[in-house]
Amino acid sequence: SGVTLTIQAGTIIKGITGLAPGAVASVIVERGATIIANGTAQNPIIWTACTDDVSDPFDLTSSDRGLWGSLIIL
């Protein structure tokens, strides 16, 4: 409670999935907390998997699903 998570435009957030059985990368903002995430078209905030090479648009395919869980705001 009372904590603010600020994510700057252009930030790349990479989550690691599979550290435990069924575990997926997620960010959870609990009640009383705040998230400020203002990306732009030129500098988007990218939420992706740790295995994603964001400089290579072909390293992941549409079959690479479940590599990122979610952003959960309570």
N, C-alpha and C positions, 0 to 999 in steps of 0.2 A: 504494500500500500504506500502511495506517495512517491513511487519511483517512476521516472520517465525514461523510456528507451527511445533514443533519437537515431534514426538511420538516414545518413546523408544521401543526396542524389548521387547516382553513379556507384553505389556500394554493391558489391557482389557477396551474397550470403550463401555459403556452401554448407549443406548438411550432410552428416554421415549417417547412413542407414545400415542396419544389420549388426550393430554392436551387441545386441541381444536378440534372441529369437523374436521375430515379429516387430522389432523396434524400427521406427522410421523417424527421420529428422523432423522436428517441429519446433515452433516458437509459441509459447503460451504467455499471453499477457493477462495476469490475474486481476481480479476486481480491485479497484482503487489505484491501479497502475495506468500509465498512459504510454501510447506509442505514437511517435511522430515520424512518419515516413513519407517524405515529399520528393518522389522521383519526377523526372520530366521525360519528354519524348527523346530528347538528346542525351540525357543521363538517367536512364531508368534504374530502379532498384531491382536487381536480379536475384531471385530465390531459386537455387538450383542444387544439384547433387555435387558432392565432393569430387566425383569422377568426371564431372563436366569440364572440358577444356573450352571455356567461353570464347576463345579466339578461333576455334574450329567449329563451324556451324554444322558439320556432318559427323561429329564424334558420337552423338546420341541420336537414336532414331525414335520413331513413334512407338516402337515396342519396348523402349526403355521406360517403363512406368513404375510407379511406386517408389521412386528414389527420393522423393520429398514428401513429407507428411502433410503439414499444413501450418497455417498461421491461425491460432485460436485466440479469440478475444472474448474473455469471460465477462 
